[in-house]
Amino acid sequence: MGQRTVTLIAAPLGSMQPGRPIDWDQLPPAARTWVDEQAGKDNEMLTALDGDHRADLQANYDVYVVELG
């Protein structure tokens, strides 16, 4: 399997549809730490999208782009 870019998006519950098209066990430690930090900021919804969506989403959401594989 080759390299895969995934964008994790943190947002308050209800502001976007849930979606987790990745195996959370694949996330590197830094990404898991970021997820934990976002949960502490009342960002209850985590969505993962394939590809790098920083340009589209960063203005409205907290995002973390990670390379898997």
N, CA, C and O atoms as a Tripos MOL2 file, in Angstrom:
@<TRIPOS>MOLECULE
protein
  276   275    69     0     0
PROTEIN
NO_CHARGES

@<TRIPOS>ATOM
      1 N           0.8390   -1.1830    0.0000 N.3       1 MET1
      2 CA          0.0000    0.0000    0.0000 C.3       1 MET1
      3 C           0.8800    1.2410    0.0000 C.2       1 MET1
      4 O           1.8550    1.3190    0.7470 O.2       1 MET1
      5 N           0.5340    2.2050   -0.8360 N.am      2 GLY2
      6 CA          1.3280    3.4160   -0.9320 C.3       2 GLY2
      7 C           0.9380    4.4450    0.1070 C.2       2 GLY2
      8 O           0.1050    4.2010    0.9800 O.2       2 GLY2
      9 N           1.5630    5.5990   -0.0120 N.am      3 GLN3
     10 CA          1.2880    6.6980    0.8890 C.3       3 GLN3
     11 C          -0.1510    7.1700    0.7040 C.2       3 GLN3
     12 O          -0.6570    7.1940   -0.4180 O.2       3 GLN3
     13 N          -0.8020    7.5410    1.7840 N.am      4 ARG4
     14 CA         -2.1700    8.0360    1.7310 C.3       4 ARG4
     15 C          -2.2650    9.2770    2.5990 C.2       4 ARG4
     16 O          -1.8740    9.2590    3.7660 O.2       4 ARG4
     17 N          -2.7810   10.3480    2.0320 N.am      5 THR5
     18 CA         -2.9680   11.5870    2.7790 C.3       5 THR5
     19 C          -4.4050   11.6460    3.2700 C.2       5 THR5
     20 O          -5.3430   11.4040    2.5110 O.2       5 THR5
     21 N          -4.5670   11.9680    4.5450 N.am      6 VAL6
     22 CA         -5.8940   12.0500    5.1490 C.3       6 VAL6
     23 C          -5.9790   13.3530    5.9340 C.2       6 VAL6
     24 O          -5.0270   13.7370    6.6130 O.2       6 VAL6
     25 N          -7.1200   14.0320    5.8400 N.am      7 THR7
     26 CA         -7.3710   15.2370    6.6260 C.3       7 THR7
     27 C          -8.3470   14.8990    7.7420 C.2       7 THR7
     28 O          -9.4610   14.4420    7.4890 O.2       7 THR7
     29 N          -7.9230   15.1250    8.9680 N.am      8 LEU8
     30 CA         -8.8010   14.9690   10.1300 C.3       8 LEU8
     31 C          -9.4080   16.3350   10.4190 C.2       8 LEU8
     32 O          -8.7040   17.3450   10.4200 O.2       8 LEU8
     33 N         -10.7060   16.3650   10.6640 N.am      9 ILE9
     34 CA        -11.4060   17.6240   10.9050 C.3       9 ILE9
     35 C         -12.0790   17.5410   12.2660 C.2       9 ILE9
     36 O         -12.8110   16.5920   12.5480 O.2       9 ILE9
     37 N         -11.8280   18.5380   13.1070 N.am     10 ALA10
     38 CA        -12.4660   18.6010   14.4190 C.3      10 ALA10
     39 C         -13.4850   19.7300   14.4010 C.2      10 ALA10
     40 O         -13.2090   20.8260   13.9140 O.2      10 ALA10
     41 N         -14.6650   19.4490   14.9380 N.am     11 ALA11
     42 CA        -15.7110   20.4600   14.9630 C.3      11 ALA11
     43 C         -16.6810   20.1370   16.0890 C.2      11 ALA11
     44 O         -16.7450   18.9970   16.5510 O.2      11 ALA11
     45 N         -17.4350   21.1350   16.5310 N.am     12 PRO12
     46 CA        -18.4580   20.8540   17.5380 C.3      12 PRO12
     47 C         -19.4890   19.8740   17.0010 C.2      12 PRO12
     48 O         -19.7530   19.8290   15.7990 O.2      12 PRO12
     49 N         -20.0550   19.1070   17.8840 N.am     13 LEU13
     50 CA        -21.0420   18.1040   17.5030 C.3      13 LEU13
     51 C         -22.1980   18.7550   16.7410 C.2      13 LEU13
     52 O         -22.7410   19.7770   17.1620 O.2      13 LEU13
     53 N         -22.5540   18.1540   15.6320 N.am     14 GLY14
     54 CA        -23.6770   18.6600   14.8560 C.3      14 GLY14
     55 C         -23.3020   19.5630   13.7010 C.2      14 GLY14
     56 O         -24.1580   19.8620   12.8680 O.2      14 GLY14
     57 N         -22.0450   20.0150   13.6120 N.am     15 SER15
     58 CA        -21.7040   20.9240   12.5300 C.3      15 SER15
     59 C         -21.2700   20.2280   11.2530 C.2      15 SER15
     60 O         -21.1370   20.8810   10.2180 O.2      15 SER15
     61 N         -21.0490   18.9430   11.2950 N.am     16 MET16
     62 CA        -20.7540   18.1900   10.0690 C.3      16 MET16
     63 C         -21.1430   16.7380   10.2570 C.2      16 MET16
     64 O         -21.3360   16.2670   11.3780 O.2      16 MET16
     65 N         -21.2510   16.0530    9.1630 N.am     17 GLN17
     66 CA        -21.6490   14.6480    9.2310 C.3      17 GLN17
     67 C         -20.4800   13.7940    9.7290 C.2      17 GLN17
     68 O         -19.3300   14.0590    9.3780 O.2      17 GLN17
     69 N         -20.7590   12.7820   10.5360 N.am     18 PRO18
     70 CA        -19.6810   11.9120   10.9820 C.3      18 PRO18
     71 C         -19.1560   11.0620    9.8280 C.2      18 PRO18
     72 O         -19.9100   10.6450    8.9480 O.2      18 PRO18
     73 N         -17.8880   10.8240    9.8520 N.am     19 GLY19
     74 CA        -17.2990    9.9500    8.8490 C.3      19 GLY19
     75 C         -15.8990    9.5570    9.2720 C.2      19 GLY19
     76 O         -15.0740   10.4180    9.5780 O.2      19 GLY19
     77 N         -15.6300    8.2790    9.2890 N.am     20 ARG20
     78 CA        -14.3060    7.8200    9.6940 C.3      20 ARG20
     79 C         -13.8400    6.7500    8.7240 C.2      20 ARG20
     80 O         -13.8550    5.5650    9.0560 O.2      20 ARG20
     81 N         -13.4220    7.1560    7.5170 N.am     21 PRO21
     82 CA        -13.0410    6.1740    6.5050 C.3      21 PRO21
     83 C         -11.6330    5.6240    6.6750 C.2      21 PRO21
     84 O         -11.0620    5.0720    5.7340 O.2      21 PRO21
     85 N         -11.0720    5.7720    7.8640 N.am     22 ILE22
     86 CA         -9.7400    5.2290    8.1180 C.3      22 ILE22
     87 C          -9.7890    4.3840    9.3780 C.2      22 ILE22
     88 O         -10.6920    4.5280   10.2020 O.2      22 ILE22
     89 N          -8.8300    3.5200    9.5160 N.am     23 ASP23
     90 CA         -8.6840    2.7240   10.7250 C.3      23 ASP23
     91 C          -7.9120    3.5860   11.7260 C.2      23 ASP23
     92 O          -6.7620    3.9470   11.4760 O.2      23 ASP23
     93 N          -8.5330    3.9140   12.8480 N.am     24 TRP24
     94 CA         -7.8820    4.8070   13.8050 C.3      24 TRP24
     95 C          -6.5730    4.2360   14.3240 C.2      24 TRP24
     96 O          -5.7120    4.9800   14.7930 O.2      24 TRP24
     97 N          -6.4160    2.9070   14.2420 N.am     25 ASP25
     98 CA         -5.1570    2.2990   14.6670 C.3      25 ASP25
     99 C          -4.0070    2.6930   13.7470 C.2      25 ASP25
    100 O          -2.8420    2.5620   14.1240 O.2      25 ASP25
    101 N          -4.3210    3.1760   12.5460 N.am     26 GLN26
    102 CA         -3.2740    3.5960   11.6100 C.3      26 GLN26
    103 C          -2.7240    4.9780   11.9260 C.2      26 GLN26
    104 O          -1.6550    5.3440   11.4380 O.2      26 GLN26
    105 N          -3.4390    5.7480   12.7360 N.am     27 LEU27
    106 CA         -2.9950    7.1160   13.0050 C.3      27 LEU27
    107 C          -1.6990    7.1330   13.8010 C.2      27 LEU27
    108 O          -1.5630    6.3920   14.7740 O.2      27 LEU27
    109 N          -0.7450    7.9680   13.4030 N.am     28 PRO28
    110 CA          0.4900    8.0830   14.1810 C.3      28 PRO28
    111 C           0.2070    8.7500   15.5310 C.2      28 PRO28
    112 O          -0.8200    9.4060   15.7010 O.2      28 PRO28
    113 N           1.1190    8.5790   16.4830 N.am     29 PRO29
    114 CA          0.9070    9.1340   17.8240 C.3      29 PRO29
    115 C           0.5990   10.6320   17.8430 C.2      29 PRO29
    116 O          -0.2480   11.0710   18.6210 O.2      29 PRO29
    117 N           1.2630   11.4160   17.0130 N.am     30 ALA30
    118 CA          1.0190   12.8720   17.0120 C.3      30 ALA30
    119 C          -0.4160   13.1910   16.6090 C.2      30 ALA30
    120 O          -1.0220   14.1170   17.1480 O.2      30 ALA30
    121 N          -0.9590   12.4300   15.6650 N.am     31 ALA31
    122 CA         -2.3390   12.6580   15.2370 C.3      31 ALA31
    123 C          -3.3140   12.2710   16.3500 C.2      31 ALA31
    124 O          -4.3120   12.9560   16.5730 O.2      31 ALA31
    125 N          -3.0240   11.1800   17.0410 N.am     32 ARG32
    126 CA         -3.9050   10.7780   18.1530 C.3      32 ARG32
    127 C          -3.8830   11.8120   19.2650 C.2      32 ARG32
    128 O          -4.9110   12.0870   19.8840 O.2      32 ARG32
    129 N          -2.7100   12.3860   19.5220 N.am     33 THR33
    130 CA         -2.5980   13.4380   20.5290 C.3      33 THR33
    131 C          -3.4370   14.6390   20.1370 C.2      33 THR33
    132 O          -4.1260   15.2280   20.9700 O.2      33 THR33
    133 N          -3.3740   15.0020   18.8490 N.am     34 TRP34
    134 CA         -4.1730   16.1320   18.3540 C.3      34 TRP34
    135 C          -5.6590   15.8580   18.5590 C.2      34 TRP34
    136 O          -6.3990   16.7450   18.9850 O.2      34 TRP34
    137 N          -6.1010   14.6350   18.2600 N.am     35 VAL35
    138 CA         -7.5040   14.2670   18.4410 C.3      35 VAL35
    139 C          -7.9020   14.4440   19.9050 C.2      35 VAL35
    140 O          -8.9660   14.9910   20.1960 O.2      35 VAL35
    141 N          -7.0610   13.9880   20.8190 N.am     36 ASP36
    142 CA         -7.3480   14.1260   22.2480 C.3      36 ASP36
    143 C          -7.4310   15.5920   22.6550 C.2      36 ASP36
    144 O          -8.2990   15.9680   23.4430 O.2      36 ASP36
    145 N          -6.5260   16.4320   22.1200 N.am     37 GLU37
    146 CA         -6.5360   17.8580   22.4310 C.3      37 GLU37
    147 C          -7.8110   18.5200   21.9220 C.2      37 GLU37
    148 O          -8.3870   19.3710   22.6010 O.2      37 GLU37
    149 N          -8.2440   18.1340   20.7400 N.am     38 GLN38
    150 CA         -9.4670   18.7260   20.1800 C.3      38 GLN38
    151 C         -10.6800   18.3530   21.0150 C.2      38 GLN38
    152 O         -11.5800   19.1720   21.2040 O.2      38 GLN38
    153 N         -10.7130   17.1360   21.5120 N.am     39 ALA39
    154 CA        -11.8320   16.7120   22.3430 C.3      39 ALA39
    155 C         -11.9270   17.5920   23.5910 C.2      39 ALA39
    156 O         -13.0230   17.8620   24.0840 O.2      39 ALA39
    157 N         -10.7860   18.0320   24.0940 N.am     40 GLY40
    158 CA        -10.7670   18.9060   25.2510 C.3      40 GLY40
    159 C         -11.2300   20.3150   24.9570 C.2      40 GLY40
    160 O         -11.4960   21.0850   25.8800 O.2      40 GLY40
    161 N         -11.3330   20.6700   23.6630 N.am     41 LYS41
    162 CA        -11.8110   22.0010   23.2610 C.3      41 LYS41
    163 C         -13.2770   21.9590   22.8440 C.2      41 LYS41
    164 O         -13.7490   22.8410   22.1260 O.2      41 LYS41
    165 N         -13.9910   20.9410   23.2930 N.am     42 ASP42
    166 CA        -15.4080   20.7540   22.9690 C.3      42 ASP42
    167 C         -15.6490   20.4460   21.4980 C.2      42 ASP42
    168 O         -16.7680   20.6030   21.0100 O.2      42 ASP42
    169 N         -14.6280   20.0140   20.7930 N.am     43 ASN43
    170 CA        -14.8090   19.5470   19.4300 C.3      43 ASN43
    171 C         -15.1240   18.0570   19.5190 C.2      43 ASN43
    172 O         -14.2290   17.2190   19.6360 O.2      43 ASN43
    173 N         -16.4040   17.7520   19.4610 N.am     44 GLU44
    174 CA        -16.8370   16.3780   19.7110 C.3      44 GLU44
    175 C         -16.9190   15.5400   18.4410 C.2      44 GLU44
    176 O         -16.9750   14.3120   18.5130 O.2      44 GLU44
    177 N         -16.9260   16.1860   17.2870 N.am     45 MET45
    178 CA        -17.0800   15.4570   16.0310 C.3      45 MET45
    179 C         -15.7420   15.3900   15.3130 C.2      45 MET45
    180 O         -15.0960   16.4140   15.0920 O.2      45 MET45
    181 N         -15.3370   14.2010   14.9580 N.am     46 LEU46
    182 CA        -14.1200   14.0290   14.1850 C.3      46 LEU46
    183 C         -14.4850   13.3710   12.8760 C.2      46 LEU46
    184 O         -15.0720   12.2890   12.8600 O.2      46 LEU46
    185 N         -14.1440   14.0120   11.7860 N.am     47 THR47
    186 CA        -14.3970   13.4670   10.4600 C.3      47 THR47
    187 C         -13.0610   13.3080    9.7710 C.2      47 THR47
    188 O         -12.1730   14.1400    9.9550 O.2      47 THR47
    189 N         -12.8990   12.2820    9.0000 N.am     48 ALA48
    190 CA        -11.6630   12.0680    8.2410 C.3      48 ALA48
    191 C         -12.0020   12.0040    6.7630 C.2      48 ALA48
    192 O         -12.8980   11.2670    6.3530 O.2      48 ALA48
    193 N         -11.2810   12.7810    5.9680 N.am     49 LEU49
    194 CA        -11.4710   12.8030    4.5240 C.3      49 LEU49
    195 C         -10.1810   12.3890    3.8380 C.2      49 LEU49
    196 O          -9.0920   12.7400    4.2910 O.2      49 LEU49
    197 N         -10.2990   11.6500    2.7550 N.am     50 ASP50
    198 CA         -9.1120   11.3170    1.9690 C.3      50 ASP50
    199 C          -8.5910   12.5730    1.2980 C.2      50 ASP50
    200 O          -9.3670   13.4090    0.8350 O.2      50 ASP50
    201 N          -7.2750   12.7020    1.2490 N.am     51 GLY51
    202 CA         -6.6460   13.8310    0.5860 C.3      51 GLY51
    203 C          -6.3520   14.9680    1.5400 C.2      51 GLY51
    204 O          -6.6860   14.9050    2.7240 O.2      51 GLY51
    205 N          -5.7250   16.0040    1.0180 N.am     52 ASP52
    206 CA         -5.3530   17.1880    1.7970 C.3      52 ASP52
    207 C          -6.3880   18.2770    1.5280 C.2      52 ASP52
    208 O          -6.4450   18.8440    0.4370 O.2      52 ASP52
    209 N          -7.2000   18.5550    2.5370 N.am     53 HIS53
    210 CA         -8.2830   19.5330    2.3820 C.3      53 HIS53
    211 C          -8.0320   20.8040    3.1810 C.2      53 HIS53
    212 O          -8.9700   21.5330    3.5040 O.2      53 HIS53
    213 N          -6.7670   21.0740    3.5020 N.am     54 ARG54
    214 CA         -6.4500   22.2700    4.2970 C.3      54 ARG54
    215 C          -6.9830   23.5430    3.6690 C.2      54 ARG54
    216 O          -7.5840   24.3700    4.3540 O.2      54 ARG54
    217 N          -6.7700   23.7070    2.3800 N.am     55 ALA55
    218 CA         -7.1580   24.9510    1.7110 C.3      55 ALA55
    219 C          -8.6670   25.1700    1.7820 C.2      55 ALA55
    220 O          -9.1240   26.3060    1.9110 O.2      55 ALA55
    221 N          -9.4320   24.1020    1.6980 N.am     56 ASP56
    222 CA        -10.8930   24.2220    1.7000 C.3      56 ASP56
    223 C         -11.4770   24.4220    3.0890 C.2      56 ASP56
    224 O         -12.4870   25.1100    3.2430 O.2      56 ASP56
    225 N         -10.8530   23.8290    4.1050 N.am     57 LEU57
    226 CA        -11.5070   23.7180    5.4010 C.3      57 LEU57
    227 C         -10.9090   24.5330    6.5310 C.2      57 LEU57
    228 O         -11.5980   24.8090    7.5130 O.2      57 LEU57
    229 N          -9.6550   24.9240    6.4240 N.am     58 GLN58
    230 CA         -8.9870   25.4940    7.5920 C.3      58 GLN58
    231 C          -9.6240   26.7990    8.0690 C.2      58 GLN58
    232 O          -9.5270   27.1450    9.2460 O.2      58 GLN58
    233 N         -10.2640   27.5110    7.1710 N.am     59 ALA59
    234 CA        -10.8840   28.7690    7.5920 C.3      59 ALA59
    235 C         -12.0480   28.5280    8.5540 C.2      59 ALA59
    236 O         -12.3550   29.3850    9.3830 O.2      59 ALA59
    237 N         -12.6940   27.3710    8.4500 N.am     60 ASN60
    238 CA        -13.8810   27.1100    9.2510 C.3      60 ASN60
    239 C         -13.7080   26.0470   10.3270 C.2      60 ASN60
    240 O         -14.4720   26.0110   11.2910 O.2      60 ASN60
    241 N         -12.7160   25.1880   10.1710 N.am     61 TYR61
    242 CA        -12.5480   24.0670   11.1010 C.3      61 TYR61
    243 C         -11.0840   23.9050   11.4810 C.2      61 TYR61
    244 O         -10.1860   24.3720   10.7810 O.2      61 TYR61
    245 N         -10.8650   23.2310   12.6060 N.am     62 ASP62
    246 CA         -9.5190   22.8240   12.9730 C.3      62 ASP62
    247 C          -9.2160   21.5420   12.2030 C.2      62 ASP62
    248 O          -9.9660   20.5690   12.2840 O.2      62 ASP62
    249 N          -8.1120   21.5470   11.4550 N.am     63 VAL63
    250 CA         -7.7850   20.3680   10.6600 C.3      63 VAL63
    251 C          -6.3660   19.9050   10.9580 C.2      63 VAL63
    252 O          -5.5170   20.6780   11.4030 O.2      63 VAL63
    253 N          -6.1360   18.6330   10.7030 N.am     64 TYR64
    254 CA         -4.8230   18.0140   10.8570 C.3      64 TYR64
    255 C          -4.6320   17.0860    9.6750 C.2      64 TYR64
    256 O          -5.4210   16.1630    9.4690 O.2      64 TYR64
    257 N          -3.5880   17.3270    8.8990 N.am     65 VAL65
    258 CA         -3.3150   16.4960    7.7270 C.3      65 VAL65
    259 C          -2.2170   15.5050    8.0890 C.2      65 VAL65
    260 O          -1.1720   15.8820    8.6200 O.2      65 VAL65
    261 N          -2.4690   14.2370    7.7950 N.am     66 VAL66
    262 CA         -1.5360   13.1830    8.1740 C.3      66 VAL66
    263 C          -1.2680   12.2740    6.9790 C.2      66 VAL66
    264 O          -2.1470   12.0250    6.1540 O.2      66 VAL66
    265 N          -0.0540   11.7940    6.9120 N.am     67 GLU67
    266 CA          0.3360   10.8320    5.8670 C.3      67 GLU67
    267 C           0.3020    9.4370    6.4810 C.2      67 GLU67
    268 O           0.9260    9.1890    7.5120 O.2      67 GLU67
    269 N          -0.4240    8.5360    5.8440 N.am     68 LEU68
    270 CA         -0.4960    7.1500    6.3050 C.3      68 LEU68
    271 C           0.2190    6.2590    5.3150 C.2      68 LEU68
    272 O           0.3110    6.5810    4.1310 O.2      68 LEU68
    273 N           0.7230    5.1420    5.7960 N.am     69 GLY69
    274 CA          1.3310    4.1730    4.8840 C.3      69 GLY69
    275 C           2.8280    4.2000    4.8550 C.2      69 GLY69
    276 O           3.4450    3.4270    4.1220 O.2      69 GLY69
@<TRIPOS>BOND
     1     1     2 1
     2     2     3 1
     3     3     4 2
     4     3     5 am
     5     5     6 1
     6     6     7 1
     7     7     8 2
     8     7     9 am
     9     9    10 1
    10    10    11 1
    11    11    12 2
    12    11    13 am
    13    13    14 1
    14    14    15 1
    15    15    16 2
    16    15    17 am
    17    17    18 1
    18    18    19 1
    19    19    20 2
    20    19    21 am
    21    21    22 1
    22    22    23 1
    23    23    24 2
    24    23    25 am
    25    25    26 1
    26    26    27 1
    27    27    28 2
    28    27    29 am
    29    29    30 1
    30    30    31 1
    31    31    32 2
    32    31    33 am
    33    33    34 1
    34    34    35 1
    35    35    36 2
    36    35    37 am
    37    37    38 1
    38    38    39 1
    39    39    40 2
    40    39    41 am
    41    41    42 1
    42    42    43 1
    43    43    44 2
    44    43    45 am
    45    45    46 1
    46    46    47 1
    47    47    48 2
    48    47    49 am
    49    49    50 1
    50    50    51 1
    51    51    52 2
    52    51    53 am
    53    53    54 1
    54    54    55 1
    55    55    56 2
    56    55    57 am
    57    57    58 1
    58    58    59 1
    59    59    60 2
    60    59    61 am
    61    61    62 1
    62    62    63 1
    63    63    64 2
    64    63    65 am
    65    65    66 1
    66    66    67 1
    67    67    68 2
    68    67    69 am
    69    69    70 1
    70    70    71 1
    71    71    72 2
    72    71    73 am
    73    73    74 1
    74    74    75 1
    75    75    76 2
    76    75    77 am
    77    77    78 1
    78    78    79 1
    79    79    80 2
    80    79    81 am
    81    81    82 1
    82    82    83 1
    83    83    84 2
    84    83    85 am
    85    85    86 1
    86    86    87 1
    87    87    88 2
    88    87    89 am
    89    89    90 1
    90    90    91 1
    91    91    92 2
    92    91    93 am
    93    93    94 1
    94    94    95 1
    95    95    96 2
    96    95    97 am
    97    97    98 1
    98    98    99 1
    99    99   100 2
   100    99   101 am
   101   101   102 1
   102   102   103 1
   103   103   104 2
   104   103   105 am
   105   105   106 1
   106   106   107 1
   107   107   108 2
   108   107   109 am
   109   109   110 1
   110   110   111 1
   111   111   112 2
   112   111   113 am
   113   113   114 1
   114   114   115 1
   115   115   116 2
   116   115   117 am
   117   117   118 1
   118   118   119 1
   119   119   120 2
   120   119   121 am
   121   121   122 1
   122   122   123 1
   123   123   124 2
   124   123   125 am
   125   125   126 1
   126   126   127 1
   127   127   128 2
   128   127   129 am
   129   129   130 1
   130   130   131 1
   131   131   132 2
   132   131   133 am
   133   133   134 1
   134   134   135 1
   135   135   136 2
   136   135   137 am
   137   137   138 1
   138   138   139 1
   139   139   140 2
   140   139   141 am
   141   141   142 1
   142   142   143 1
   143   143   144 2
   144   143   145 am
   145   145   146 1
   146   146   147 1
   147   147   148 2
   148   147   149 am
   149   149   150 1
   150   150   151 1
   151   151   152 2
   152   151   153 am
   153   153   154 1
   154   154   155 1
   155   155   156 2
   156   155   157 am
   157   157   158 1
   158   158   159 1
   159   159   160 2
   160   159   161 am
   161   161   162 1
   162   162   163 1
   163   163   164 2
   164   163   165 am
   165   165   166 1
   166   166   167 1
   167   167   168 2
   168   167   169 am
   169   169   170 1
   170   170   171 1
   171   171   172 2
   172   171   173 am
   173   173   174 1
   174   174   175 1
   175   175   176 2
   176   175   177 am
   177   177   178 1
   178   178   179 1
   179   179   180 2
   180   179   181 am
   181   181   182 1
   182   182   183 1
   183   183   184 2
   184   183   185 am
   185   185   186 1
   186   186   187 1
   187   187   188 2
   188   187   189 am
   189   189   190 1
   190   190   191 1
   191   191   192 2
   192   191   193 am
   193   193   194 1
   194   194   195 1
   195   195   196 2
   196   195   197 am
   197   197   198 1
   198   198   199 1
   199   199   200 2
   200   199   201 am
   201   201   202 1
   202   202   203 1
   203   203   204 2
   204   203   205 am
   205   205   206 1
   206   206   207 1
   207   207   208 2
   208   207   209 am
   209   209   210 1
   210   210   211 1
   211   211   212 2
   212   211   213 am
   213   213   214 1
   214   214   215 1
   215   215   216 2
   216   215   217 am
   217   217   218 1
   218   218   219 1
   219   219   220 2
   220   219   221 am
   221   221   222 1
   222   222   223 1
   223   223   224 2
   224   223   225 am
   225   225   226 1
   226   226   227 1
   227   227   228 2
   228   227   229 am
   229   229   230 1
   230   230   231 1
   231   231   232 2
   232   231   233 am
   233   233   234 1
   234   234   235 1
   235   235   236 2
   236   235   237 am
   237   237   238 1
   238   238   239 1
   239   239   240 2
   240   239   241 am
   241   241   242 1
   242   242   243 1
   243   243   244 2
   244   243   245 am
   245   245   246 1
   246   246   247 1
   247   247   248 2
   248   247   249 am
   249   249   250 1
   250   250   251 1
   251   251   252 2
   252   251   253 am
   253   253   254 1
   254   254   255 1
   255   255   256 2
   256   255   257 am
   257   257   258 1
   258   258   259 1
   259   259   260 2
   260   259   261 am
   261   261   262 1
   262   262   263 1
   263   263   264 2
   264   263   265 am
   265   265   266 1
   266   266   267 1
   267   267   268 2
   268   267   269 am
   269   269   270 1
   270   270   271 1
   271   271   272 2
   272   271   273 am
   273   273   274 1
   274   274   275 1
   275   275   276 2
@<TRIPOS>SUBSTRUCTURE
     1 MET1         2 RESIDUE 1 A MET
     2 GLY2         6 RESIDUE 1 A GLY
     3 GLN3        10 RESIDUE 1 A GLN
     4 ARG4        14 RESIDUE 1 A ARG
     5 THR5        18 RESIDUE 1 A THR
     6 VAL6        22 RESIDUE 1 A VAL
     7 THR7        26 RESIDUE 1 A THR
     8 LEU8        30 RESIDUE 1 A LEU
     9 ILE9        34 RESIDUE 1 A ILE
    10 ALA10       38 RESIDUE 1 A ALA
    11 ALA11       42 RESIDUE 1 A ALA
    12 PRO12       46 RESIDUE 1 A PRO
    13 LEU13       50 RESIDUE 1 A LEU
    14 GLY14       54 RESIDUE 1 A GLY
    15 SER15       58 RESIDUE 1 A SER
    16 MET16       62 RESIDUE 1 A MET
    17 GLN17       66 RESIDUE 1 A GLN
    18 PRO18       70 RESIDUE 1 A PRO
    19 GLY19       74 RESIDUE 1 A GLY
    20 ARG20       78 RESIDUE 1 A ARG
    21 PRO21       82 RESIDUE 1 A PRO
    22 ILE22       86 RESIDUE 1 A ILE
    23 ASP23       90 RESIDUE 1 A ASP
    24 TRP24       94 RESIDUE 1 A TRP
    25 ASP25       98 RESIDUE 1 A ASP
    26 GLN26      102 RESIDUE 1 A GLN
    27 LEU27      106 RESIDUE 1 A LEU
    28 PRO28      110 RESIDUE 1 A PRO
    29 PRO29      114 RESIDUE 1 A PRO
    30 ALA30      118 RESIDUE 1 A ALA
    31 ALA31      122 RESIDUE 1 A ALA
    32 ARG32      126 RESIDUE 1 A ARG
    33 THR33      130 RESIDUE 1 A THR
    34 TRP34      134 RESIDUE 1 A TRP
    35 VAL35      138 RESIDUE 1 A VAL
    36 ASP36      142 RESIDUE 1 A ASP
    37 GLU37      146 RESIDUE 1 A GLU
    38 GLN38      150 RESIDUE 1 A GLN
    39 ALA39      154 RESIDUE 1 A ALA
    40 GLY40      158 RESIDUE 1 A GLY
    41 LYS41      162 RESIDUE 1 A LYS
    42 ASP42      166 RESIDUE 1 A ASP
    43 ASN43      170 RESIDUE 1 A ASN
    44 GLU44      174 RESIDUE 1 A GLU
    45 MET45      178 RESIDUE 1 A MET
    46 LEU46      182 RESIDUE 1 A LEU
    47 THR47      186 RESIDUE 1 A THR
    48 ALA48      190 RESIDUE 1 A ALA
    49 LEU49      194 RESIDUE 1 A LEU
    50 ASP50      198 RESIDUE 1 A ASP
    51 GLY51      202 RESIDUE 1 A GLY
    52 ASP52      206 RESIDUE 1 A ASP
    53 HIS53      210 RESIDUE 1 A HIS
    54 ARG54      214 RESIDUE 1 A ARG
    55 ALA55      218 RESIDUE 1 A ALA
    56 ASP56      222 RESIDUE 1 A ASP
    57 LEU57      226 RESIDUE 1 A LEU
    58 GLN58      230 RESIDUE 1 A GLN
    59 ALA59      234 RESIDUE 1 A ALA
    60 ASN60      238 RESIDUE 1 A ASN
    61 TYR61      242 RESIDUE 1 A TYR
    62 ASP62      246 RESIDUE 1 A ASP
    63 VAL63      250 RESIDUE 1 A VAL
    64 TYR64      254 RESIDUE 1 A TYR
    65 VAL65      258 RESIDUE 1 A VAL
    66 VAL66      262 RESIDUE 1 A VAL
    67 GLU67      266 RESIDUE 1 A GLU
    68 LEU68      270 RESIDUE 1 A LEU
    69 GLY69      274 RESIDUE 1 A GLY
